[in-house]
């Protein structure tokens, strides 16, 4: 017997609502979703101890970055700045930092599509309703150091992910920690979350200073850019005189930026934590 269209729509809406709230999905509805995924060739054999998530939304940033919002599996806990392995079945997996806060209801990932890559081209192409596999245990030491009074966060392109997570969590906790965040890229359309972080800095000017910069201002792709230009390390050198007291520095992104900013911080004996994305 065929299911009436109205009933099918109600089931889909209920399933979507359950997934967004992070609730357990009704077994009958889960079976329907699995059947649909199998017919589309989207269902993969799960990773050993992985927890599956459903893609809730995809937002494209420029030509090669996608923000994926994923339903959070029950009991999935992490610290701001940590990463989790993502995959699409029994094939290869890659670690991606969670860009949402531990207190957020959904998980978000900021993923750059790497040409010829085994994982990123497939992940960035996923549409809402697709399934992604998440390893059960997040890992990583690029986490927030609460003992510092001033936090210097340095990012290139998608390296903003751990800092967006930290800032959202600090806001949720109404923390008084002060943050200087320098976010750079070759191109203006490779600065994910720039609008969100600019708005947050405007709301909390005494707590957050958000600085964006591009390193190739003369290229046609950056036409219309009116912000700062230069590399992240060159901008940090302009602020280094202000870095006094209990300071903690963090860097995430390309290894060249990390090496240069690490040297600047080491010269001033500023504790430094980093993670390379290249």
C-alpha positions as CSV (number, residue, x, y, z in Angstrom):
1,X,0.0,0.0,0.0
2,X,1.4,3.4,-0.9
3,X,1.9,6.0,1.7
4,X,-0.3,9.1,1.1
5,X,1.7,12.2,0.0
6,X,0.6,14.2,3.1
7,X,1.6,11.4,5.5
8,X,5.0,11.2,3.8
9,X,5.6,14.9,4.1
10,X,4.7,14.8,7.8
11,X,7.2,12.0,8.3
12,X,9.9,14.0,6.6
13,X,9.2,17.1,8.6
14,X,9.2,15.1,11.9
15,X,12.5,13.5,10.9
16,X,14.1,16.8,10.1
17,X,12.9,18.3,13.4
18,X,14.2,15.4,15.4
19,X,17.6,15.6,13.7
20,X,17.9,19.3,14.3
21,X,17.1,18.9,18.0
22,X,19.6,16.1,18.3
23,X,16.8,13.6,19.4
24,X,16.8,9.9,18.7
25,X,15.1,9.3,15.4
26,X,11.9,7.2,15.3
27,X,13.0,3.7,14.1
28,X,10.4,3.7,11.4
29,X,11.5,7.0,10.1
30,X,15.1,6.0,10.3
31,X,14.3,3.0,8.2
32,X,12.7,5.2,5.6
33,X,15.7,7.5,5.5
34,X,18.1,4.6,5.1
35,X,16.1,3.2,2.3
36,X,16.1,6.5,0.5
37,X,19.9,6.9,1.0
38,X,20.5,3.4,-0.3
39,X,18.6,4.0,-3.5
40,X,20.5,7.2,-4.0
41,X,23.8,5.4,-3.4
42,X,24.6,7.7,-0.5
43,X,24.6,5.2,2.3
44,X,28.1,3.9,3.2
45,X,29.3,1.2,5.6
46,X,29.9,3.0,9.0
47,X,33.3,3.6,10.4
48,X,34.3,1.2,13.2
49,X,33.0,3.2,16.2
50,X,31.7,6.2,14.4
51,X,28.4,8.0,15.0
52,X,26.5,9.0,11.9
53,X,25.2,12.5,11.4
54,X,22.8,14.0,8.9
55,X,23.8,17.1,6.9
56,X,21.3,19.8,7.8
57,X,22.7,22.7,5.7
58,X,25.5,23.6,3.3
59,X,26.7,27.1,2.8
60,X,29.3,27.9,0.1
61,X,32.0,30.5,0.8
62,X,33.9,31.5,-2.4
63,X,34.7,28.8,-5.0
64,X,36.3,26.2,-2.7
65,X,35.0,26.4,0.9
66,X,31.8,24.9,2.3
67,X,30.3,25.2,5.7
68,X,28.5,22.0,6.7
69,X,25.9,21.9,9.5
70,X,25.5,18.4,10.8
71,X,23.0,16.9,13.3
72,X,24.9,16.3,16.5
73,X,24.9,12.7,17.6
74,X,23.6,12.1,21.2
75,X,26.4,12.2,23.7
76,X,28.9,13.8,21.3
77,X,31.1,16.0,23.5
78,X,34.2,18.1,22.6
79,X,36.3,21.0,23.7
80,X,36.4,24.2,21.6
81,X,39.3,23.8,19.2
82,X,39.2,20.1,18.9
83,X,38.8,18.1,15.6
84,X,37.0,14.9,14.6
85,X,37.5,12.5,11.7
86,X,34.9,12.7,9.0
87,X,34.3,10.2,6.3
88,X,31.7,8.8,4.0
89,X,31.9,5.1,4.8
90,X,34.8,2.6,4.6
91,X,37.0,4.9,2.5
92,X,39.6,7.4,3.8
93,X,38.8,9.8,6.6
94,X,40.2,13.3,7.4
95,X,40.2,15.3,10.6
96,X,38.3,18.6,10.6
97,X,38.0,21.1,13.4
98,X,34.6,21.7,14.8
99,X,33.7,25.3,14.0
100,X,30.6,25.4,16.2
101,X,30.7,25.7,20.0
102,X,30.4,22.8,22.5
103,X,27.1,24.4,23.7
104,X,25.6,24.6,20.2
105,X,22.9,22.1,19.3
106,X,24.4,21.3,15.9
107,X,27.9,20.6,14.7
108,X,29.5,22.8,12.0
109,X,32.5,22.2,9.9
110,X,34.5,24.6,7.7
111,X,35.9,22.6,4.8
112,X,38.2,23.6,2.0
113,X,37.9,21.5,-1.2
114,X,41.3,20.3,-2.1
115,X,41.6,19.4,-5.9
116,X,42.4,15.8,-6.2
117,X,41.7,15.1,-2.6
118,X,40.1,11.8,-1.4
119,X,37.7,13.3,1.1
120,X,37.2,17.1,0.9
121,X,35.7,17.1,-2.7
122,X,33.0,14.6,-1.6
123,X,32.3,16.4,1.7
124,X,31.9,19.8,0.2
125,X,29.5,18.4,-2.4
126,X,27.1,16.9,0.2
127,X,23.6,18.3,0.2
128,X,21.1,18.4,3.1
129,X,19.8,15.0,3.9
130,X,23.1,13.2,3.1
131,X,24.9,11.2,5.7
132,X,28.4,11.8,7.0
133,X,30.3,9.6,9.4
134,X,31.8,11.1,12.5
135,X,34.4,9.3,14.6
136,X,33.2,8.9,18.2
137,X,36.2,10.7,19.9
138,X,37.2,14.3,19.1
139,X,40.9,15.0,19.5
140,X,43.3,17.9,19.6
141,X,45.2,20.2,21.9
142,X,44.5,23.5,20.2
143,X,42.2,24.4,23.1
144,X,41.4,27.5,25.0
145,X,43.7,28.4,27.9
146,X,41.5,30.1,30.6
147,X,44.4,31.3,32.7
148,X,45.4,34.0,30.2
149,X,44.0,37.5,30.2
150,X,44.7,38.2,26.5
151,X,44.3,35.6,23.8
152,X,45.9,36.2,20.4
153,X,44.3,34.1,17.7
154,X,45.9,33.9,14.3
155,X,44.2,32.2,11.3
156,X,44.4,31.8,7.6
157,X,41.3,30.9,5.6
158,X,39.6,27.8,7.1
159,X,42.0,28.0,10.0
160,X,39.4,30.2,11.6
161,X,37.4,27.1,12.6
162,X,38.8,26.5,16.1
163,X,38.6,30.2,17.0
164,X,35.0,30.6,15.8
165,X,34.2,27.7,18.2
166,X,36.1,29.3,21.0
167,X,34.5,32.7,20.5
168,X,31.0,31.3,20.4
169,X,31.6,29.4,23.6
170,X,33.1,32.4,25.3
171,X,30.0,34.4,24.3
172,X,27.7,31.7,25.5
173,X,29.4,31.7,28.9
174,X,29.5,35.5,29.0
175,X,33.3,35.4,29.5
176,X,35.3,38.5,30.1
177,X,38.4,37.2,28.3
178,X,40.0,39.6,25.8
179,X,40.8,38.4,22.3
180,X,42.8,39.8,19.4
181,X,41.9,37.8,16.3
182,X,43.8,38.3,13.0
183,X,42.3,36.4,10.1
184,X,44.1,36.5,6.7
185,X,43.9,34.9,3.3
186,X,45.1,35.4,-0.3
187,X,41.5,36.4,-1.3
188,X,38.6,38.1,0.4
189,X,36.2,35.3,-0.5
190,X,38.3,32.9,1.5
191,X,37.6,34.5,4.9
192,X,34.7,32.3,6.2
193,X,32.7,33.8,9.1
194,X,34.0,37.3,8.5
195,X,30.6,38.9,8.6
196,X,29.6,37.0,11.8
197,X,32.9,37.8,13.6
198,X,32.8,41.5,12.5
199,X,29.3,41.8,14.0
200,X,30.4,40.0,17.2
201,X,33.4,42.4,17.5
202,X,31.0,45.4,17.0
203,X,28.8,44.1,19.8
204,X,31.7,43.5,22.2
205,X,34.4,46.0,21.3
206,X,36.1,45.8,24.7
207,X,36.4,42.1,24.5
208,X,37.1,41.2,20.8
209,X,39.2,42.9,18.2
210,X,38.8,41.2,14.8
211,X,41.3,42.1,12.1
212,X,41.0,40.8,8.5
213,X,43.7,41.1,5.8
214,X,44.4,39.8,2.3
215,X,47.9,39.2,0.9
216,X,47.1,39.8,-2.8
217,X,45.2,43.1,-2.9
218,X,46.1,43.8,-6.5
219,X,44.5,40.7,-8.0
220,X,41.2,41.1,-9.9
221,X,39.5,38.6,-7.6
222,X,40.0,41.1,-4.7
223,X,38.6,44.0,-6.6
224,X,36.6,46.2,-4.2
225,X,38.5,45.1,-1.1
226,X,38.9,48.1,1.3
227,X,40.4,46.4,4.3
228,X,44.0,45.8,5.3
229,X,46.5,44.0,3.2
230,X,49.5,42.0,4.1
231,X,50.3,38.7,5.8
232,X,49.1,37.7,9.2
233,X,52.6,37.7,10.7
234,X,53.3,41.2,9.4
235,X,50.1,42.4,11.1
236,X,51.0,40.6,14.3
237,X,54.3,42.5,14.4
238,X,52.4,45.7,14.5
239,X,50.5,44.6,17.6
240,X,53.3,42.8,19.4
241,X,54.0,45.9,21.5
242,X,50.6,45.6,23.1
243,X,51.1,42.0,24.1
244,X,51.9,42.3,27.8
245,X,50.8,40.5,30.9
246,X,49.3,37.0,30.8
247,X,49.1,36.4,27.0
248,X,48.4,33.1,25.2
249,X,48.8,32.9,21.4
250,X,47.2,30.4,19.1
251,X,47.7,29.9,15.3
252,X,45.8,27.7,12.8
253,X,46.2,27.6,9.1
254,X,49.1,27.3,6.7
255,X,52.5,26.2,8.0
256,X,54.3,29.3,6.7
257,X,52.2,31.6,8.8
258,X,52.6,29.4,11.8
259,X,56.4,29.3,11.6
260,X,56.6,33.1,11.2
261,X,54.1,33.9,14.1
262,X,55.7,31.3,16.3
263,X,59.1,33.0,16.0
264,X,57.5,36.4,16.8
265,X,55.9,35.0,19.9
266,X,59.0,33.0,21.0
267,X,61.0,36.2,20.9
268,X,58.6,37.7,23.5
269,X,58.3,34.4,25.4
270,X,54.6,34.2,24.7
271,X,53.1,30.7,25.0
272,X,52.1,29.4,21.6
273,X,49.8,26.6,20.5
274,X,49.2,25.8,16.8
275,X,47.8,23.4,14.2
276,X,48.7,23.4,10.6
277,X,46.0,22.8,7.9
278,X,48.3,22.2,4.9
